[in-house]
Amino acid sequence: MKAAKEKIDIRSLNPEQLQEYFVRLLGEEKNFRAKQVYEWLWKKSCFSFDEMSNISKELRTKLDENFVINNVKIHRSQYSADKTIKNSFILHDTHLIEGVLIPAPERMTACVSSQVGCSLTCKFCATGYMERKRNLDAAEIYDQVVLIDRQARENYGIPLSNIVYMGMGEPLLNYKNVLESVEKITSEEGLNMAAKRITVSTAGIAKMIKKLGDDNVKFNLALSLHAANDEKRNTIMPINEQNSLKALAEALKYYFAKTKNAVTYEYIVFDGFNDTLQDAAELARFCKHLPCKVNIIEYNPIAFASYLNAGEDKIEAFADYLRKQGVTTNIRRSRGKDIDAACGQLAIKDEAQA
């Protein structure tokens, strides 16, 4: 008995490869069909060959015989009292990831994942306690944006304005697919969003930050810092042992020299750990390396760790010190805490992966 032919994910093909398949497999079909299909896949975010209305039924059948669209689907959505929506997304291989829609008066933001799980084991982050199963491909990242954008339009009548790669995983350990997803999101042949509306957040991998500079990326870069001395940072972020603050500072200066893009430092003020004015002074010194701003992020406790958010007075004093040192500083309030959708809380609790 002849084995069934394994279908290729059509979105793994670039336009040239798609054209080649059309000529080789579909002989009589003209090259312009490849362009039409590519537009359906990316610009129109089509998840089914049957939706391709300007393609003949015969050709759609041929496509279905040879290809598959491994699109992401919403598995479950949770709605916060503050209007944040957390989604668990199911992938074609039944793995689950999470992504969040964060509505605000001035913007509509999608927080997307780049990996299934994470390998960095940051002590304060729920995802860090998960095993990294695999990287997401570019289309899987793209689909999260498409689905969250649809959610924003359906629930609030407003399209997405911003995207942050701050969900599950370390984006710079999935470098190729993350950059390819940004290219698709910003391309006129894709979602045509401005690169300046996209922020990629990293825990700090020096050589990959330099590579961002070499690739002259146009999106924004954020570094999850959370401590500006190596001893403390090693304690909560083991990645710092191979990527010291000195190495990160050198990489960031290189990145800035290449891109001229200022960097955002994300800093959680943990109670009794990194909340003193001495800690603020160390952070202010680190900020002298290049143009930057600091976002102080409210900590959201997780079951696996005993860290607590510093008191309001400590956070205000910390921010005030930085501002007096000339550092642009914002205090970000968490969203979606009641549904575990806030920063550092993303972790799959749903066991049913089907």
C-alpha positions in Angstrom: 0.0 0.0 0.0 1.4 3.4 -1.1 2.3 5.7 1.8 0.5 9.1 1.9 2.7 11.9 0.7 3.6 14.4 3.5 2.3 17.8 2.7 4.5 20.9 2.8 3.5 23.9 4.9 3.0 26.3 2.0 3.9 29.3 4.2 7.5 28.0 4.6 8.0 28.8 0.9 9.3 32.2 -0.3 7.7 33.7 -3.5 10.4 32.2 -5.7 10.0 28.7 -4.2 6.2 29.0 -4.5 6.5 30.0 -8.2 8.8 27.1 -8.8 6.3 24.7 -7.3 3.6 26.1 -9.5 5.6 25.6 -12.6 6.8 22.1 -11.6 3.7 20.7 -10.0 0.9 22.6 -11.6 2.5 22.9 -15.1 -0.2 24.7 -17.0 -0.8 27.3 -14.3 0.6 30.7 -15.0 3.3 32.3 -12.7 0.9 35.0 -11.6 -1.1 32.4 -9.7 1.8 32.1 -7.3 1.6 35.8 -6.6 -2.2 35.5 -6.0 -1.7 32.7 -3.5 1.1 34.5 -1.7 -1.1 37.5 -1.3 -3.9 35.3 0.2 -1.5 33.7 2.6 0.1 36.9 4.0 -1.7 40.1 3.1 -5.1 38.6 3.5 -4.0 36.2 6.3 -6.0 33.3 4.8 -6.0 30.0 6.8 -7.8 27.9 4.2 -7.4 27.2 0.5 -11.2 27.3 0.1 -11.1 31.0 1.0 -9.0 31.9 -2.0 -12.0 33.1 -4.1 -10.2 34.3 -7.2 -8.5 30.9 -7.6 -10.3 28.1 -9.5 -11.7 25.2 -7.6 -9.5 22.8 -9.5 -6.4 24.7 -8.5 -7.5 25.0 -4.9 -7.9 21.2 -4.9 -4.4 20.8 -6.3 -3.0 23.1 -3.6 -4.8 21.1 -0.9 -3.3 17.9 -2.3 0.2 19.2 -2.1 0.3 21.7 0.7 -1.0 22.5 4.2 -1.5 25.8 6.1 -0.3 25.1 9.6 -2.1 28.0 11.1 -2.4 28.9 14.8 -5.8 28.7 16.4 -7.2 30.2 19.6 -7.6 27.4 22.1 -9.1 29.5 25.0 -9.5 33.2 25.8 -9.8 34.8 29.2 -11.1 38.3 29.8 -9.7 40.5 32.6 -11.7 43.1 34.5 -9.3 45.7 33.0 -10.3 44.5 29.4 -7.0 42.7 28.8 -7.6 39.4 26.9 -5.2 36.5 27.4 -5.3 33.7 24.8 -3.8 30.3 24.8 -3.1 29.4 21.2 -2.9 25.8 19.9 -0.2 25.0 17.3 -0.5 22.3 14.5 1.5 19.8 16.7 -0.8 20.4 19.7 1.7 22.5 21.7 0.2 25.5 23.5 1.5 29.1 23.7 0.1 32.3 25.1 -0.4 35.8 23.8 -2.2 38.9 25.2 -4.2 41.8 23.9 -3.6 44.9 26.0 -6.0 47.7 25.3 -5.2 51.2 26.4 -6.7 54.7 25.6 -3.8 55.6 23.3 -2.8 52.2 21.9 -3.8 48.6 21.3 -0.9 46.2 21.9 -0.4 42.6 21.1 2.1 40.7 23.3 3.3 37.6 21.4 5.4 34.5 22.1 8.5 33.4 20.2 9.1 30.0 21.7 7.1 27.1 23.2 8.4 27.5 26.8 11.8 29.0 27.6 15.3 27.8 28.4 16.6 30.8 30.4 15.2 29.9 33.8 14.8 33.5 35.1 13.8 33.0 38.7 10.9 35.5 38.8 9.2 34.5 35.5 6.6 31.7 35.2 7.7 30.8 31.7 11.2 30.3 33.0 10.0 27.4 35.0 8.7 25.7 31.8 10.8 23.4 29.6 11.6 24.9 26.1 9.9 22.6 23.6 10.8 24.3 20.4 11.0 27.6 18.5 8.0 29.1 16.8 8.3 29.6 13.0 7.7 33.0 11.5 4.2 32.1 10.4 3.2 31.0 14.0 4.4 34.4 15.3 2.6 36.2 12.5 -0.6 34.3 13.2 -0.7 35.5 16.8 -0.6 39.1 15.6 -3.4 38.4 13.0 -5.6 36.7 15.6 -5.0 39.3 18.3 -5.7 42.1 15.7 -9.0 40.4 14.8 -9.8 40.2 18.5 -9.1 43.9 19.0 -11.3 44.9 16.1 -14.1 42.6 17.2 -14.1 43.5 20.9 -13.0 47.2 20.8 -13.5 48.3 17.2 -9.8 49.4 17.0 -7.0 47.7 15.1 -3.6 46.8 16.7 -1.2 49.7 16.9 1.7 48.0 18.7 3.4 44.6 19.0 5.7 43.5 21.8 7.7 40.3 21.6 7.4 39.9 25.4 5.5 36.6 25.6 6.8 33.2 26.2 10.5 32.5 25.1 13.6 34.4 24.4 13.3 36.1 20.9 17.0 36.3 20.3 17.4 32.5 20.7 14.9 32.2 17.8 16.6 35.0 15.8 16.0 33.9 12.2 12.2 33.3 12.7 11.7 36.4 14.8 13.3 38.6 12.2 11.4 36.9 9.4 8.1 37.4 11.3 8.9 41.1 11.7 9.7 41.3 8.0 6.3 39.7 7.2 4.4 42.0 9.6 6.0 45.2 8.3 6.0 44.2 4.6 3.6 45.8 2.1 2.9 42.2 1.1 2.0 41.3 4.7 0.4 43.4 7.5 2.2 46.6 6.5 2.8 47.8 10.1 5.5 50.2 10.9 8.7 48.7 12.4 8.8 51.5 15.0 5.5 50.0 16.4 7.3 46.8 17.2 9.5 46.1 20.3 11.6 43.0 20.7 12.5 42.3 24.4 15.6 40.2 25.3 17.0 38.9 28.6 20.4 39.9 27.2 22.4 37.8 24.7 25.4 40.0 23.8 26.4 38.4 20.5 22.8 38.5 19.2 22.4 42.1 20.2 25.5 42.8 18.1 23.9 40.9 15.3 20.8 43.1 15.5 23.2 46.0 14.9 24.8 44.3 12.0 21.4 43.6 10.5 20.5 47.3 11.1 17.0 46.4 12.4 14.4 49.1 12.5 12.2 47.8 15.4 12.7 48.8 19.0 14.9 46.9 21.4 14.2 46.4 25.1 16.5 44.7 27.6 15.1 43.0 30.7 17.7 44.3 33.1 16.2 44.1 36.7 19.6 44.6 38.3 22.6 46.7 37.4 25.3 44.7 39.2 26.4 41.2 38.2 26.0 39.6 41.5 22.3 40.4 41.9 21.6 39.8 38.2 23.3 36.4 38.3 20.9 35.5 41.2 17.7 36.1 39.3 18.9 35.7 35.7 21.4 32.9 35.1 21.9 34.1 31.5 23.9 36.9 33.0 26.7 34.5 34.0 27.6 34.2 30.3 26.5 37.7 29.4 27.8 40.0 32.0 26.7 43.6 32.3 30.1 44.7 30.8 29.5 42.4 27.8 25.9 43.7 27.4 27.0 47.3 27.6 29.6 46.7 24.9 27.0 45.0 22.7 24.4 47.7 23.3 26.9 50.4 22.4 27.7 48.5 19.2 24.0 48.1 18.4 23.4 51.9 18.9 26.4 52.8 16.8 24.9 50.7 13.9 21.2 51.6 14.3 21.1 54.9 16.1 18.1 53.4 18.0 17.8 54.2 21.7 17.2 51.2 24.0 14.6 50.6 26.7 15.6 49.0 30.0 12.9 47.0 31.8 13.4 47.0 35.5 11.2 45.3 38.1 11.8 46.7 41.6 11.7 43.7 43.9 11.0 44.2 47.6 14.2 43.9 49.6 16.3 42.8 46.6 17.0 45.7 44.2 14.9 48.5 45.6 17.5 50.8 47.3 18.8 54.1 46.1 22.2 52.3 45.7 20.5 50.0 43.2 19.0 53.1 41.5 22.5 54.7 41.3 23.9 51.5 39.7 21.1 51.6 37.1 21.7 55.3 36.5 25.4 54.6 35.8 24.5 51.7 33.4 22.2 54.2 31.6 25.1 56.4 30.7 26.4 54.0 28.1 23.9 55.1 25.4 20.6 56.9 24.9 17.9 55.0 26.7 14.9 55.1 28.9 13.8 53.0 31.8 10.4 51.3 32.2 9.8 50.3 35.9 7.5 47.3 35.7 5.2 46.2 38.4 6.0 42.7 39.6 3.3 40.0 39.4 4.0 37.3 42.0 4.0 33.7 40.7 3.5 30.4 42.6 7.1 29.2 41.9 8.9 32.2 43.5 8.8 34.2 46.7 9.6 37.6 45.1 7.3 40.5 45.9 6.8 43.9 44.3 8.4 46.8 46.2 6.1 49.2 48.0 4.7 52.2 46.1 6.9 54.6 48.1 10.0 52.7 47.2 9.1 52.6 43.6 8.4 56.3 43.5 11.6 57.1 45.2 13.5 54.8 42.9 12.0 56.5 39.8 12.5 60.0 41.2 16.2 59.3 41.8 16.6 58.1 38.1 14.8 61.2 36.8 17.1 63.5 38.9 20.0 61.8 37.2 18.6 62.7 33.8 17.2 59.2 33.0 13.8 59.2 31.3 11.8 56.9 33.5 8.2 55.6 33.3 6.3 53.4 35.8 4.2 50.8 34.0 1.2 49.4 35.8 0.4 45.7 35.1 -2.6 44.7 33.1 -4.5 41.4 33.3 -3.2 40.3 36.7 -6.5 38.7 37.6 -6.2 36.2 34.6 -2.4 35.6 35.0 -1.8 37.7 31.8 0.6 40.2 33.3 4.3 40.5 32.7 6.1 37.4 33.9 2.9 35.4 34.5 2.6 33.5 31.2 2.7 29.8 31.7 0.5 27.1 30.3 -1.8 25.7 33.0 -4.2 24.1 30.6 -3.1 20.4 30.3 -5.6 19.5 27.5 -3.4 20.0 24.4 -6.1 19.0 21.9 
